[in-house]
């Protein structure tokens, strides 16, 4: 995953593992819901503004639960 090359920090704390794990949770749920291959879901998600918001630790999107983030992703796509 792309996020493994990034370091995410928030308030001087390394949240890289937490952020990458959250992205993996989101992708796994999207694979199940959309019945598509991981690679397809991964590619689509990486191009989204929702993914960009997770990357911006100041947005606190990384702190939301996976279901909330997926809802935001679907709103963005519609």
Secondary structure, 3 states (H helix, E strand, C coil): CHHHHCCCEECCEECHHHHHHHHHHHHHHHHHHHCCCHHHHHHHHHCCHHHHHHHCHHHCHHHCCHHHHHHHHHHHHC
